[in-house]
Amino acid sequence: MRVRFLGSGDALGSGGRFQTCIHVQAAGAQVLLDCGASSLVAMRRFGVDPQAIDAVVLSHLHGDHFGGVPFLILDAQFKRRTRPLTVAGPPGVEARVRATMEVLFPGSTAVERRFVTRFVELADRLPQGLGPFTVTPFPVVHASGAPSFALRLACDGKVIAYSGDTEWTEVLLDAAASSSTSTRRRCSRTARGSTAAGSS
Ligand SMILES: [Zn+2]
């Protein structure tokens, strides 16, 4: 399993870092853990082919974690992608992505494309197969207009635990149990106080 942090920044561009986007490659498949608004730029910057991404798994529905999905879909449309793309995330993920697409590119949800975008709603602690990967979401503490999750991603006997933006919660112990890698993000006070949703 190969893990690359294409983006580890927050919603405010702190440190000049790209917004959250973790590229995971294993068993011939590629997924993104979160896809912040700057993620297509980050993929170009670090030589990751957007058309090779099989699935995007979203921890929660804040713009710095899912705002790159419309750009990924638009890029795939113009590159004449034919491989299906899966977008997995909290309940309501399809509606939030489609609403964002319409705000950014009016009419874009009605465009006929050569590939299928499949939306998968994750449910608390229910393992979900995504190709060779299995993702298990754990409910955490972070207001985002939908349930927010920590994610446990498993493949080839390896496990990654990713906290998302949560404050401390004992649930993280379950998400990280026996994991190979634990990735943790932290919302700064500044970030949490400066966005419309009251958190990053
Ligand atoms: Zn957030």
Boltz pocket constraint, residues with backbone or C-beta under 6 A from the ligand:
constraints:
  - pocket:
      binder: B
      contacts: [[A, 60], [A, 62], [A, 65], [A, 142], [A, 143], [A, 144], [A, 165], [A, 199], [A, 200]]
      max_distance: 6.0
